[in-house]
Amino acid sequence: MRRSISLARRPGVVLWTNDLGEFLFLNKDESVALSANKLTPDQTRYLDVEARGMLSPVGPAGGLADTVRRTRKSFLMEGPSLHIFVVTLRCDHSCQYCQVSRVAVNASGFDMSREDAVLALDRVFESDAPALTIEFQGGEPALRFDLIREVVAQAAAHPARSGRPIHFTMATTLQLLSDDDLGFCRDHAIHLSTSIDGPALLHATQRPTPSGNSWKRTIDALARARDIVGHDGVAALPTITRTALSQPKPVVDTYVELGFRSIFLRPLAPYGFARKTQRSLGYSTTEFMSFYETALNHILDLNKRGIAIEETTAAIMLRHMLTPFHSGYMDLRSPTGAGLGTLVYNYDGRVYPSDEARMAAETGDQRFVLGSVADDLDTLLGSDAMKWLARGAIAEKQPDCLDCAFVPYCGADPVHHAITQGEPDAPRHGSGFCEKNMALFHLLFAMLTKRDHDTMRTFAAWAMSRERDTVQPGWIEQ
């Protein structure tokens, strides 16, 4: 099926796409002719349209088309591959935008038991996924590093592993990890992810600690972690609040100065306890896009000058737009990644289809509970909660998405719509999820129409996960 949309940022340019993810830009007259099936072989763009399989309204058929569809949706052949262990809710930070109901470091009753961790591991290995990722979250998971050690050891020796690779990640402030803990992370390839919100004052304001030296403790912990696990063993991402909107270049420059090669610019999430701070910290999609465009252009300029840093949101979307491969990013899966790609094992033994669903449950919304870690995987995926989410799990079947030109690259995210609008199949048009992704796609496609050599080279490198200097001119020129 082919679809079209006039690009908001490029008057007179119409984007056409099809189910295979092929796209091309036409002017209005060409677009009218294609829509009426009146393009003829003597017209200039006929061969371009034919090459992209868009002459027929129903789209291309045959073996090649089937192969491309299978490639784009290859994740459907796997079971859940991302398994999140919430080992504790205890935390030593008091971040303004925290989405979960963190508790004090000395609180009791908020840690995952060893028994539940073992049961959760059984659920992990019931998945058919050819590769598995176990992610440790909190609170601050470093407060239960003893349990993390056990999970890692038992996962490596689990009888149902069947030789499959297991990747471990941990979301942490880094500050409570001892040198011995970091050595364990190095020896077992546990990739660390931390939060750095931008320049010192911004970070310290948004991520306070009782000691009042949040920035220095973070930077010192980052240096110590890099010394032990290696420079590339630690990643970071910022949370963009209203305060950060006025500092797009300083936020990016902080990551460059700290030696990071990527930055993930995402808007503030409307989940869990963060919904209570939306009035003071939140902003509109328009405001975010103004920040994002300035930051992205700055990043592109840095790359042009030989300073390699990737913007992760753009890289994810460009992979969908410019290659036949999916990025693996759960929020942009259709069918949804919630439950089908991700499972979350909470500290209390309950299981959720996504971290966002867990956050909603912490504020009292129990509709997302799939069951407990004692339930086998088939029971969890066949639960009433998953059947309910299935109503909004496929973007191509949602009325607002069916004819959208961006749907080949987008996702369904029924959890977002259930939390923010009440139901998983709530109207997409006008939702925060739709507004954000539509704005991002409009921006990226508009930038592609300009065919700027340096931008195209950077975009191609991001889409294909290559070093920029290995990308040849013309690879993605239209």
N, C-alpha and C positions, 0 to 999 in steps of 0.2 A: 504494500500500500504506500502511495506517495502522499506527501503532505507539504504545505507551504505556509510561510509566514513572512510578512514584511518586516524587515529589520528596523527596529525603533531608532537605532543609532546611525542608520545609513539610508536616508530617504531615497526612494526609487529602486532599492535593491530588495529582491524577494529571494528568500532562502527556500530551497526545495530539498526534502529529505525522503528517504524510503526506509522500509523495515530493516534493510541490511546496514543502515547507518551511512549509506552513500549520501553525499550532498553536493549541491552546486548553487551558484548565485546567478539569477537572471534579472534582466530589467523588467519593467512592468509589461511592455508589449510582448516580450518573449514569454513571460509568465502567463499572460492571458491566452496566448496561442497554445502553450502546453496544457493549460487547464481545459481548453476546448478540444484537445487532441488534434490540433491543426498544424503542429510543427511538421515541416516537410524536409526531405533530404537536401534541398537546395538552400535551406536557411543556415545561417552561420553557426548557431548553437546546436544544431540537430545531432551531430556526432557526439558532442559532450553529453547531451541528454541520454542518447542511446548507450553510451559507454557506462553510464551510471545506472542503467536499468530502470529508467523512469519514463520510457515512452508509454508503457502500459499503466493505467491507474491502479491495477491490482499488484503491480510490482513484478520483478523477475521470478521465474520458476526454474527448476532444474537442479542438477547435482551441485553446481557451484553455489547457488543461492542457499541450498540446504546446508552446505558446509559452513558458509558464513554465519547462518543463523545458529548453528550448533556451537560455533566458536564464540559468538557473542553471549550465548546463554550457557556456556560450559559449566558454570557453577551449579546448574540444575542437576548435574550428574553426581554431585557430591552431597554428603550430609553436612550438618553443621561443622564448620571448620574452626571457628573462633569460639573459645570457651573461656568465659570470664569468671574467675574466682574472687569473690568479695570476702577477703579473709578477716577483715575487721572494719568497724565503723569508727574506731578511735582515731583521732588526729590531733596534731599539735598546732595546726594552723586554724585561722578564723577568716577564711577568704570571703570577701563580700558577696561573691556570685555563686558560692557553693550550691550544687544541685542536690546534695544528699544530706540526710540528717546526721551529720557528724556528731560525735560525742567526745567528751574529754578523754585525755590519755589514760587516766586512772579509772575510767568507768568500767563496770563489769557487765557481762551478759551480751556483749556486742561483738564477740569473736566467733569465727567458724570453728566448729569442733573437728577433731581429727576424724571422727566417725563419718561426719558429713563430707569431709574432704575426700575420703576413700570412696564413698558412694558417688560423689560427683565425678571422680576419675573413671568409675565404671561407665557412667553416662558418656563421658568424652570418647571412650574407645568403642562404644556401640555405634558411633558415627561411621559412615562409609568414606568419609573424606580421605583422600590420598595423602594429605599433609594436614597436621593439626597445629593450632596455636593455642597455648594456654596463657592467659593474661591475668596478672595479679593486680587487684584494685582494692581501694578502701573507701573512706578513711585513708590512713597512711599504712600501706601494707608492710612497711619495714617494721612496724610494731609486732608483726607476727612472722618474722623471718624464720622462726623455728618451724612453722607450719609450711612455709614456702619450701624449705629444704626437704621436708618429707614428701610433699607433692611432687617435686622435681625428681627425687630419687625413685618414688613408686611409679611415676609415669614412665621413666626410662626402662623399668623392669616389668611393666604391666604385661600380662600374658596375651592380651588382645591387641597389643601394639602392632604386631605383624610387620616389624621393620619400618613402619612409617616414620618419616621425619617429624619431630616435634619442635616447635619454636616456642620459646618462652619470652614474655615481655612483662614489664612491671611499671605501673604508673606511680611515681614516687617523688617526694620533694628532694630526695637524696640525702637529706640532712641527718637522718637517724640510722643510716647504713654504716656499720663499722667497716674497717678495712678488711676484716675477715669475711663479712657479708659480701663486700664488693669482689673479693677474690673468688667466692663461690659463684657470683654472677658471671665473672670472667670464665671460670672453668666450665660452666654449664651453659654458656652463651645466652644468658638472660639479658635481653636488650632493655635498657632503661629509658623511660620517657618521663620528663619533668616539665614543670611549668615555669616559663619566664615571660612576664607580661609586657616587657619593654624596658625603657630606661629605669634607672634605680628608683627614683621617686615614685613613678607609676607602679612599679612592681611592689615596692614596700607598702604603698597605700592600699593596694588591692589584696595583698596576701600577707596580712600582719601576723606576727607571732608574739607570744607573751614577752619575749626578750627584746622585742622592738628593733631587731637588726636583720630583718627578713632578707634584704638584698645581699648583704655581705655573707650571710650564712648560705644562701643559695649559690653564690658565685664561688665561695670556698668549697662547698660540697661538690659543685660541678667540676672544679679543677681536680679535686681528690679522686672523684669517680673516673674521670678521664685518665688519670695517671695509672689507675689499676685495671679498668676494663677496656681501655683504649678510647681514642677520640671518637670513633664512629660507633662506640657502644652506648652512647647517650644521645638521645634526641630531645627536643623541647618544642613546645607550642605555646602561643599566647592565648589569653582569653580577651576578646575585644569588648570593652565596656564603653559606655558613653564618654568617659574620660579619655579613653584611648583614641577616640575618633579624630581628635584634633592633632594626633601625633603619628600619622601613617609612616613618614620617613624615619623618625626616631625609633619607632618600633622595629622597622626593618633593619636599620643601621645597628641596633643593639645586637641583633642576631648575627650580622656580618662581623661585628667587632668581637663577638664571642666565638667565632669560627664555625658557626653552623652553616650547613649547605642547603638547608631547607627551612621554610617557615609556613605554617598552616594557618591561614587567615580565615577564621570562621566567625560568624555572628554569634552573639550570646544565645545560649540555648534556653528555650522556654519550658524547662522541665523541672519537676521536683520543687525544692525549696527556692530555686532561682526565680520562680514565677513571682515570689513575694517581693523581689527586688527589681522587677521590670520597670517600675515607675522611675526609680532613681538611677538605675544603671542601663536600662534598655534604650532602644532607638528604633526608627523605622528602617525598612529595607532601603529606601532612598538614601538615608543618612549613611547606612553601612556601605552602599555601593559607591558613594562619593569617597569614603575612606579607602575602599578596596581598589578603586581605579587608580587613585593617586599612588597607593602602595605598589600595585602591580606595575605601573609605568616606571616607578623608581627601580623596581627589581629588574625589569627589562633593560633599563639603562645600565644598571650594575653589570649585568651579563654582557652587554655590548662592550663594556670597558674591561672585560676579562675577569670579573668577580663572580664566581659561580655560586648562585643561590637559587633554589627552586621554590616557587609558590605552589603548595601542595593542592589547594582547591583547583587551581587552573590545570595542574598536571593531571589530576584525576579526570576532569571533564575533557581535556584534550585527548587523553588516551581513548576515551569513548568516541570522540568526534573524528579522530584522525587515524585510528587503527581498528581492526576487527576484534580487538581484545578488550575484555573488561578489566577494570582496575582492581576489582576485588572489594572496592569500597561499599560497605553494607547499605548505607543510606541511599545509594543510587543503583540498587538492584530491583529488577522486576522479573519474576516474582520477588517479593520482599526478602531482605536478608534477615529480618526479625524471626527468630525461631528456625527458619530454614538454613540460615548461615551462621547464626550466633545463638548461644545459650549463656545465660548468666546464672551462676549458682551463688545465692546470697548467703551472708553469714549465718542466717537463721535456718538454712536448709531449703528455703523456697527457690523455685526455678522460674526465670523470666525469659522472654524472647529477645530482650535487648536491655542495654544499660538504661536507656530512657524509660523503659517500662518499669524497671526497678525503682528509678527515681520517683515515678508517679505513685508507685505503691507506698513509698515512704511517706507520702503526704495523704494517704488514705484511699487511693484509687486501686482497689484490689482486682480489677477486671482482667489484669494481665497475668495473673498467677497461673502458670502452666501445671504446677504440681510441686512435688518435693523431690529431693535428690534420691529418695528411695524408689521413685517411679522409674521404670525403664524408659528408654528413649522413645519407643513407639507410643507409649502412653502419654508422654509429654507432648509429642507432636500431634497426637490425636485428641488432645484436650479440647474442652469447650472454648477455652480462650483462643487457641490457635484456629479453631473453626470460625470464631467470630472475627479474628484478624484477617482471615482468608477473604472476607468480603471486599477488602480494600487492598489485597496483596499484589494485584497485577495492574500496573499502570495502563497497559494497553486496553484494559476493559473498563476503565473509569470514564464516564461520559465526558469529563472535562479534558481528558488526556488523549482520547482516541484519535482526534484529528490534529493534535498538537505536533508541530514539526520537530520539537525537541524530544519527543517521547522515546526515540531510539537510544538516546543518551542519558535519559533520566531514570528515576526510580519511583517506587510506590509509597514507601514509608507509612504504612497504616498506623503504626504506633503514634507518630507525630500527629496525625489527623484525629485519632481517637482522643489523645490528650488535649489538644487545643480546640477541637470542634465537636467532640462528643462521640463520634463514631468512626470506625476505620475506613468506611467508604464515603465519608463526608465530602462535599464538593471541594475539588482541588483549587479551582479558580479563586484567587483572592486569599488563599491560605498562605501563611508565612513560608511554608516549604515551597510552594509554587512561585510565590513572588520572588523569593531569593534565587531559585534556580533559573527562572525565566530571565531575570536581570543578568545573571552571570552568563547564560548562553547568548543573550543578545550582545553583551559586551565582547565575548570571545569571538563570536562569528563576525561581528563588525570589524574586529581587529584583523581577522583573516582576510576580509575583503580588501584591505588596504595593501596586502602583499609586501609589507615592509620586509626587506631581506633579513635584517637582524632579528626582528620579532619572529619571523617564520622559522629561522634557524633555532632560536631558543625554544619556541613552542614544539618543534619537532623533537628536539632533544628531551624535553620533559615528557612528551607523549610516549616516546620509545625508550625512556630510561637510559639514555646514552649521554656521554660527555658531549658538550656543545661543539667542541672542535672536531668531532668525528662526523658531524652531520653535514651532508653535501647539499649545496644549493639546489633548489628545485624539487626536493623530495616531496613537499606538500604544496607546491605551487599549483594554482588552478589555471 
